[in-house]
Structure formats: C-alpha cells, structure tokens
Amino acid sequence: MNSNKYRSLLFQKVILMFFVFSCLISTAWASGEKIVIKLACLAQKGVSAMSYLDQTVFPGLTKVTDGSVVFDIYWGGIMGDEEDYIAKIRTGQLQGALLSGSGGVTSTVCPDLSVVELPFLFNAWAWDEVDYVMDKIKPHLLKEAEKKGFKIIVISNVDFDQIYSTKHNIANIEDIKGAKMLTWFGPLENRMLKSLGVSAIPVNVPEVVSSMKTGICNMAIAPSMWWVGAQLYTDTKYVNPIPIRYVPGLVVWSSDVWNKISEKNKNNIDIAALEYEQGFKKKIKESNEKAYNAMLKYGIKEVKVSPEELARFKKATRPVWDELAGKAYSHEILNEVIGLLDDYRKGI
C-alpha cells in the first residue's frame, strides 16, 4: 500500500472516530447523563432536616434519573448569603440553592411568594392554614419562577420565626423600640420593623453571628433551627415566640440546567419531589420544635405576650400588607390569599 493511500485511509478512520465520539457526547448530554448540580445553603449540614435532604432527597433524585443528575452541596453559608446564591446561579457558578423567603431572593425568584411572609398573616402555628394557602397558590408561584429563569423543585417551610434577644425582655413593642435590632431579611422585614418604631441595623447573613456576639446588635428575628445551628443560643437571654411571620423555603434550580435534563427525567423528578416535599416539611417542623425546646432547657427565658399586647403588634403592622402591594408582590395575590384565609377559617 502506497503512503498516500495509507494516509487517506488513516484520515478517514480519524474522521469516523471523531464523528462517533461526537455522537456519543451529544447523546449523553441530550439525555441528561451526569449533570452535576451545585447547590448552596445557609443551614448547617448536620441539622436533621438538612440530613433528610442530604441523605434522602438528593440521593433519591439521583436514583430516579438513573444516576444522570448528581449533586454537590455547599452547606453552612460558605458560598455567601442567599442573594449571593442567586447571583452565582445567574453566572453559572451554581445551578441551584436552598432558599428562605428573604427579600432579595423573593423579588428575584418569585416576588408573589413574599405575600405569605406578611406579619401576622397566619394564626399562631397554624400549619393547616399555611398548607391550604400554599397548595392553592403553588401553580401560580411555579409559573412566576419559571418566567424569572428558575425551576422550583420543592416548596417547604422554614418556620414561624421567633424574636431573640441577648439583653431585652421583649414583652411589648417598647422593648423592641429600645433594642439594637438586627435586620437581614430584606425590604419586607425593614418595613415591618419600621411600623413598630424600630430603626434596624442591616447586616448580611454571614455577619449575623459576629454582630450578635460582639453586641453590635442585641435582638433579631430568626427560625429556631438556624439560631441553634449558628450557636447563638449561648448568648441569648430571652425568646419571644410571638408568630410575627411565617417563612417559606424553596429548593430551586436554574432553568438552564433544568432544560438540559431529558423529558423522562424531568417527569421522574417532579413526581419524586412531590413526595419528598411532604417529608421535608415534616422534618423541618420536627427540627424547629426540637431546637426551640432545647434552647428553653438550656436556660433561655420564654417571654409571654398578653392578648392586649399581641393586638397592638397586629394593629401596628397591619398597614404593611397594603403598603407593599404592587411593590413587593401584586395586589391580586394579596387579595387572593386574604380571600383563601377567610374561606378556610369560615370552613368554606
């Protein structure tokens, strides 16, 4: 065989191998094989509710996709705060995150979700009310997030947040006015605190612990599970369990990574996520209750608010609902949620 013919055959083989390799790569990508989803979370890995995600939910989603979707989780705020997560999802550094309903997050991912965080919207620890409303508005929230470039995998709870203080008794509105109140939750929290006469100190989440421990701030609103995980209970003297707000939680992915998953696996993920959503809600409730009770056993004093004082809190913060309509969330979703709650409480 002459050299020219040999080189021609060799070249043809190389082209054929390249074509086959390209087809294999294209097929693997199209079917969603080994898509790595990097997610970030503020919560610590060891908390039981987070263990449910780490040991059950994410492995389960990998299993229903036959190993084609895998996860790399960054726990404990090592990737910044939740607004940082959103920015990193936008640039492709992350593909998803576990989010609470803080202001910057809801305005970016799903603005109308912030309506359920209004002060005293739900009755105290009324999880039945929460479940009813969230089930009704969930289809709208999914569509809104999709328009913003996000796929909501799970909608869960964070908690009915409590008020913690390293100094003040927190028995009435005046105690809050006299405190160095920390705020990290965004515009809605700022407006709520302003309605109570508080000039709060804005702090990014990674600085919350140092701000409280050094005395820059001496009061904050937070979920019990997070407060324990951040080791802030050791410096806390008082807790007021007044249900000042409900906070939802989300597991979101970018639409870009979602659209790279095969239709079959998308369907499998959606079906599995519905089941895991219920399990995650249960674990969140258990974790928060356990954390709260542990703090009381540790020696933190629980402050009781009289019915009269609770009425003052509600009256002072109620104007926030209407003031933020058309800004933080739509008028339509506010009216819908109020109507849903009225119907539910009447037994309609």
Summary of the structure (lengths in Angstrom):
residues: 348
radius of gyration: 24.1
end to end distance: 89.0
largest distance: 101.7
contacts: 1129
relative contact order: 0.16
helix: 56%
strand: 16%
